[in-house]
Amino acid sequence: MLDMFVVMLAIPLVSGALLTVFGEREWAPNLNIIASLGTFLASVLLTAEVVANGARFAFGEQFFIDSLNVFFVTLTAFVGLTTSIFSGPYMKNEAAHGRLSIPRLRLYKSMYQLFMFTMLVALTTNNMGILWVAMEAATLTTVLLVSLYRTPASLEAAWKYFICWVRPAMPCCGPTWSTPRLSSTRTSWRCPSFSCWSATAPRSGWRRCTTGCQTPMPKARHQCLQYFPACC
């Protein structure tokens, strides 16, 4: 029996690789739509499975799918599907008017699928290291998509997006790759023996937490997705 979670992650990853290797062909727009449709259908089946059977792990305990994040996964896949349907004729029209070249169309479609892959990984991972990598990969693919037209305005927007996201995220690199404590039920994030700083919400800014603080992984994951990764 096929694992719908594996299928959901494999479709955008494989299609993104195919679009990168073969470039802009006649079938490329259709492949982008078909891949997005397949991802959405797999997410719907995964949602039905989680609702019926409860939360589950995948790849050991590296990924965790429950009744909360699975709906965010389905919503993300649905938005990806509708956007791929709309972007097909739109990008064709842009190319016909000379605003986009063939290599840039190739870049758009490949980065589109890789962006979907990184977003789905970030929403479902139960590992802080994988979460950080997925969020940074999503940032890089977004930068390439924002700067697609290579105009001064698009390059400025991509540069500002890159700086505004990477600058607060870079301090998380070291502690993210520190050794977490794994258990059968959850993964807990242990801060080092010095004080840590965690971004809780824009309205409260940076908040000091005590030495040796410990945060359950699912809670930390949702806070990271909503605001910023926990930085120590």
C-alpha positions in Angstrom: 0.0 0.0 0.0 1.3 3.4 -1.0 2.2 5.8 1.8 0.4 9.0 0.9 2.9 11.1 2.8 5.8 9.8 0.8 3.9 10.2 -2.4 2.9 13.8 -1.5 6.6 14.7 -0.9 7.9 12.7 -3.9 5.7 14.3 -6.5 6.9 17.9 -6.3 10.5 16.8 -5.7 10.6 14.5 -8.7 8.7 16.9 -11.0 10.9 19.8 -9.9 14.0 17.7 -10.9 12.4 16.8 -14.2 11.6 20.4 -15.0 15.1 21.4 -14.1 16.8 18.8 -16.3 14.5 18.9 -19.4 13.8 22.6 -19.2 10.9 24.4 -20.9 9.2 21.9 -23.2 5.7 21.8 -24.6 4.6 19.5 -21.9 6.2 21.5 -19.1 3.1 23.6 -18.2 1.0 20.5 -18.1 3.5 18.7 -16.0 3.5 21.5 -13.5 -0.3 21.4 -13.2 -0.4 17.6 -13.1 2.2 17.5 -10.4 0.3 20.1 -8.3 -2.9 18.1 -8.8 -1.2 14.9 -7.7 0.2 16.6 -4.6 -3.2 18.0 -3.7 -4.9 14.6 -4.1 -2.2 12.9 -2.0 -2.7 15.5 0.7 -6.4 14.9 0.7 -5.9 11.2 1.1 -3.4 11.8 3.8 -5.9 14.0 5.6 -8.5 11.3 5.4 -6.0 8.8 6.8 -5.0 11.1 9.7 -8.6 11.9 10.6 -9.6 8.2 10.5 -6.5 6.7 12.2 -5.0 9.6 14.2 -1.6 11.2 14.3 1.4 9.3 12.9 5.2 9.5 12.4 7.1 9.1 9.2 10.7 8.2 8.5 11.2 7.2 12.1 10.3 10.3 14.1 11.7 12.8 11.7 8.2 13.8 10.5 5.0 14.1 12.4 1.5 14.5 10.9 -1.4 15.2 13.1 -4.9 16.7 12.8 -3.6 20.2 12.9 -0.7 20.4 10.4 -2.3 18.0 8.0 -5.0 20.7 7.2 -2.3 23.3 6.6 -0.6 20.8 4.3 -3.9 20.3 2.3 -4.5 24.1 2.2 -0.9 24.6 0.9 -1.3 22.0 -1.8 -4.7 23.5 -2.8 -3.2 26.9 -3.2 -0.3 25.4 -5.2 -2.8 23.7 -7.5 -4.9 26.8 -8.2 -1.8 28.9 -8.7 -0.3 26.4 -11.2 -3.5 26.4 -13.2 -3.6 30.2 -13.3 0.2 30.6 -14.0 0.2 28.4 -17.1 -1.5 30.7 -19.5 -0.2 33.8 -17.7 3.5 32.8 -18.1 2.8 31.8 -21.7 1.5 35.3 -22.3 4.5 36.9 -20.6 6.8 34.9 -22.8 4.8 35.9 -25.9 5.3 39.6 -25.0 9.0 39.1 -24.5 9.0 39.7 -20.7 10.3 36.1 -20.0 12.8 34.0 -21.8 12.8 30.2 -22.1 15.5 29.8 -19.4 13.5 31.9 -17.0 10.3 29.8 -17.7 12.4 26.8 -16.9 13.6 28.4 -13.7 10.0 29.4 -12.7 8.5 25.9 -13.1 11.3 24.0 -11.5 11.5 26.4 -8.5 7.7 26.4 -8.2 7.7 22.6 -7.5 10.8 22.8 -5.3 9.1 25.6 -3.3 6.1 23.3 -2.8 8.3 20.5 -1.6 10.1 22.7 0.9 6.9 24.1 2.3 5.4 20.7 2.8 8.6 19.5 4.5 8.6 22.5 6.8 4.9 21.9 7.8 5.4 18.2 8.7 8.9 17.8 10.0 9.5 16.9 13.6 13.2 17.8 13.5 14.5 21.3 14.2 17.4 20.8 11.8 15.2 19.7 8.9 12.8 22.5 9.7 15.6 25.1 9.5 16.9 23.7 6.2 13.4 23.5 4.7 12.6 27.1 5.7 15.9 28.4 4.3 15.4 26.4 1.1 11.9 27.8 0.8 13.5 31.3 1.2 16.0 30.7 -1.5 13.4 29.4 -4.0 11.2 32.3 -3.2 14.1 34.7 -3.9 14.6 33.2 -7.3 10.9 33.4 -8.1 10.6 37.1 -6.9 13.6 38.1 -9.1 12.3 36.2 -12.1 11.9 39.2 -14.3 15.4 40.6 -13.5 14.1 44.1 -13.5 15.6 46.6 -10.9 12.3 46.5 -8.9 12.3 42.7 -8.8 15.9 42.4 -7.9 15.5 45.0 -5.1 12.4 43.1 -3.8 14.3 39.8 -3.9 17.3 41.3 -2.1 15.2 42.9 0.6 13.3 39.6 1.1 16.5 37.7 1.4 18.1 40.1 3.9 14.9 40.5 6.0 14.5 36.7 6.4 18.1 35.3 6.4 19.4 37.9 8.9 17.2 36.9 11.8 17.4 33.2 10.8 21.2 32.9 10.7 21.8 32.9 14.5 19.6 29.8 14.6 22.1 27.7 12.6 24.3 26.7 15.4 21.7 25.7 18.1 19.4 24.1 15.5 22.1 21.6 14.7 22.9 20.9 18.3 21.9 17.5 19.6 18.1 17.3 20.5 16.7 14.8 23.0 14.6 12.2 21.2 11.9 10.2 22.9 9.1 7.9 21.8 6.4 10.6 22.1 8.1 13.9 21.3 11.3 15.6 20.5 12.4 18.3 23.0 14.7 21.1 22.2 17.3 21.7 24.9 18.9 25.1 25.0 22.6 25.2 26.0 23.8 26.1 29.5 23.8 29.8 28.6 20.8 32.1 28.2 18.8 31.9 25.0 16.8 34.3 23.1 13.5 33.3 21.5 11.3 35.2 19.1 7.8 34.8 20.4 5.7 37.4 18.6 6.3 40.7 16.7 4.2 42.6 19.3 6.5 41.4 22.2 9.8 41.4 20.4 12.7 39.4 21.8 12.1 37.7 25.1 14.8 36.4 27.5 14.3 32.9 28.7 16.1 31.2 31.6 19.1 28.9 31.5 18.5 25.4 30.3 15.0 26.0 29.0 13.2 23.2 27.3 10.4 23.5 24.7 8.3 20.6 23.3 9.1 20.2 19.7 5.5 20.4 18.3 4.9 23.7 20.1 8.3 25.0 18.9 7.5 24.0 15.4 4.3 25.8 15.2 5.8 28.9 16.8 8.6 28.8 14.3 6.2 28.6 11.4 4.2 31.5 12.7 7.0 33.8 13.7 10.7 33.0 13.7 12.8 29.9 14.6 13.9 29.7 18.2 17.3 31.3 18.5 19.8 30.6 21.2 
